[in-house]
Amino acid sequence: MSLDKNGIAKRIAREVRDGYYVNLGIGIPTLVANYVPEGMQITLQSENGLLGIGPFPTKAEVDPDLINAGKQTITALPGAAFFDSAMSFAMIRGGHIDLTVLGAFEVSETGDIASWKIPGKLVKGMGGAMDLVASAKNIIVAMMHTNPQGESKLLKKCTLPLTGVGVVKRIVSDLAVLDVTPQGFKLLERAPGVSVEEIIKATAGNLIVEGDIPEMQI
Amino acid sequence: MNKVVQNAQEAILGIESHMTLMLGGFGLCGIPENCIAALAASDLTGLTCISNNAGVDGFGLGMLLRKHQIRKMISSYVGENKEFERQLLSGELEVELIPQGTLAERIRAGGAGIPAFYVPAGYGTEVAEGKPVRKFGDKMYLEEQWLKADFAIVKAWKGDASGNLVYRNVANNFNQSMAMAGKITIAEVEELVPVGSLDPNHIHTPGVFVQRIFQGMNYEKRIEFVTVRG
């Protein structure tokens, strides 16, 4: 069985370490916050100017001056800090954020990522994605292994306009966990019940399979 | 010297068609609502607007778009706006998209007197087209240049007659950098407080950057996506 969105988020949550400062993108990455192991303290950054994102507010707590980068209302935890956009991206560009998790349309075997623009469709803009992928110490991409037509999104070379070049370190898809290495995608783990053959079939870029590939622990 | 003006109409005096404006805010959070309404009520046209986003249909910069007052937007993200899409596709509107952190730093650099600097964001992408690149260590960087504006229009929570500003929560966003980068900076505040009542330790924007200030009224503070738990 391939993983659903929550399954992908659960597996990514196992990559988090105590004390990490983390930026979670919109979509599946946001769900990661729900599965951070108990007893582990991480601080979530919102690039519009907050360290210490709390849960969504109650109706009474809703504050128009307190939103996340997806423009949803949020809360700030005790010990949170607010700051301006230049400071926020100084944190990101300066390498002070330990982990960035974001989605992608395509990833190449050399770690290129395409996530912001599809030719022929209306362009909305890259927001902070280019800054984040160019600067985070560790970037994990949360994505579906194939598109709805069954075509691989893990390619030799991206076909869509790039967000960053050679930046992706690890991918957690609905089928597998893979690292980007100088030789290509290295298969680390399979989703429960998914065979190595299925992953090979769904991966268009160079895939390295060495030894027994364990099932993910979720 | 008196920086205090009565209202948005007075604050925007001197803004002319075809000028470049900076407008603070992230989405609809922290936008200068009063000045945007005053601009929308004016006959100004051909404006270049530097703002992270372009508002939504009929609110924020969407009000200026609807009246075709904007010739060019310089932003990082312009979703959530149908009229924007329509004008972009029909060629009525020009848009320059800039990575968000690069946009913030270009504005900060404009205010800080730094003509150019290097960032890694956008290297190897279409953002890099035409820009000098340089290697530092083992990484490639793009040269980016400062941004300045004829008028910067910002929104703060509290301010005083000296022009000192304090922002609230994440409504700070682009306002603090933009306040530094305008030839003339207009600040609209929710509360204009007596000089001396703001703690000097807590000032975000020192008054030197602000030329005009007024207390705004009837803030709507629209929320794009109200999300609650439970």
Interface residues (C-beta under 8 A of the other chain):
Chain A: S46 E47 N48 G49 L50 P55 F56 P57 T58 K59 V62 D63 P64 D65 L66 I67 G70 K71 Q72 T73 I74 A76 F82 F83 D84 S85 A86 S88 F89 A90 I92 R93 D112 L122 V123 K124 G125 M126 G127 G128 A129 M130 D131 A134 S135 P161 L162 T163 G164 V165 G166
Chain B: F26 G27 L28 C29 G30 N52 S75 S76 Y77 V78 G79 E80 E85 L88 L89 V95 L97 P99 Q100 G101 T102 L103 A104 E105 I107 R108 V119 P120 A121 G122 Y123 G124 T125 E126 V127 W157 Y167 R168 N169 V170 A171 N172 N173 F174 N175 Q176 S177 H204 K221 R222 I223 E224 F225 V226 T227 V228 R229 G230
